Amino acid sequence: MKLYTLVQEQRLPISREAAWEFFSTPRNLDEITPRDIGFEIVNQPGERLYDGQIITYRIEIFPFVWVSWITEIKSVEDGISFVDEQRFGPYKFWHHRHTFEEIPRGVLMTDLVHYGLSFGPVGAIAHAAFVRRKLESIFNFRREILAKRFGVL
């Protein structure tokens, strides 16, 4: 299996505490996820992230094709970072580290995603044809929503 990496950084004119308050609340994921992927949180994950938390989603990977996506919050460093890992879902491997670093006049938010696909060469073709672009469009949507909500540095 080939592992791919996606990195996105965004500078926001808010405190690290304000960024943490927003991102450590699981229900806020709805706000920063594009509607066209049919994203829906299935379980009630609670008000705050915690180590070992299981969150279940449904996503539409193709028109009328829904899959469950189950993630575990693997590591929470309060106010600094958290990691979500897929336990079941559309990827063969998914590890997503979110970090929040104080910078002058705001916070640097970094997403580091390592992911892999099933199906060997067919998965590699799917990655090149649409998976990478879809992931980038999801993270670009997030960037736009966060800029509208919090402003830009």
N, C-alpha and C positions, 0 to 999 in steps of 0.2 A: 504494500500500500504506500502510495506517495502521500506525504504530508505537505499541505499548502499552508501559507501564512498570510494573514491579513492584518495590517496595522493601521489604526486611525488615531490621530491626535486632534484634539480640539481645545482651544483656549477659551475659557468662559469668564466673564467679568463678575464672578461670584466667589464667595469663600469656599474653601474646601469643605467646610461643615455644611453649607447649603447644597453643594453638589452631592455630598454623601447622603443628606436627608432625602433628596430626590431619587437617587439611584439605588438606595438600599430599601426602597419601598417597591415591592414586586408589582403592584398594580399599575405603577407608572410606566411599565413596559408597553402597555396598550397605547399610550400617548405617543411613543417614539417609534412605533412599528407601523409600516405602511399598511393601509387597509386592503390593498390588492393581494396580500398573501393570506388573507382570511385568518389572521392570527387571533387566537382565543385562549385565555387562561381557563383551564378546565376545573382545577381544584381551587380552594381558597387558601392561598399560601401564607396569609397572615400579614401583619403590618410591617415587619422588618425581616431582612435576611438573617439567617443564622447558619452556622456550620451544620452540614448534613441535611439541610432543608431540601425536600423534593418538590419540584414545581412541574405540573403537567400542562401542556399546551396542545392545541390542535392547529395545524397549518394546512393551507391548500397549496400543494406543490405544483399542481397543474389544474386546469379547470376541472372541477368536480372530483379531484383526487385529493383526499384528505389523509394526513398521517398524524399520529400522536408523536409528540416530542416531549420526552421526560428528561429533565435536567436535575442535577444535584448541585447545591451550593457547597462547594468543596472546601473552601477556605474563606474566612472573613477576618480581615484585619481592620477593625473598626476605624472608620474615617479615612482609611488609606487604600484598601483594595479588597476585591473579592474575586473568586473564581467560580465559574459555572462549567460543569462538565455534562455532556450528554450521557444518559444511561440507556436510552432507547430513542430512535428517531431516524431522520433522513440521512444522517452522516454515519460513516463507519467509526469516525473519531471526531470529537469536538471538545476543545479546551479553550475557554475564553477568560482571559484575565483582564479585569477592569482596574485601573489605578487612578488615583487622584493626588496630584502634587501641587502644593502651594507655589505660585509664581507671583511676580510683582503684579498687583492689581487684579489677581484672580486665581484661577485653578487650571492646571493642565490635566485634562482627562485623556487617558490613553486606553484604547482597546487593542489587545493582542490576542488574535485568534489563530489557533493551529487546528486544522481540520483535514480529514481524509474521507475519501469516497470509496464505496464498494465497487465491485465489478471490474477491477483491473483496468485494461485498456479502454473498455467502454466507459468506465467512470472518468478516466482521463479525458476522453473526448467530450463527455457531458460537462466536465469542468471547463474545458476550453470553449465549448459552445454556449453555455448559459449559466452554469452554477456560479462561477467567479463574478460575472456581471450582475447576477441577482444579489449576491452578497454585498457587492459594492454599492448597488442601488439602495439596499436596506440601510447600510451605514451612512450613505449620503443623505437619505431621508432623515435619519436621526440627526445628522449634523444640521440640517435646515431647521428642523423642529426645535432643537436646542438653541440655535441662534435666535430664532423668533421668541422663544420663551425667556432666555436669559441675556441675550445680546451677544456681541462679539468683542474680542480684544484686538 
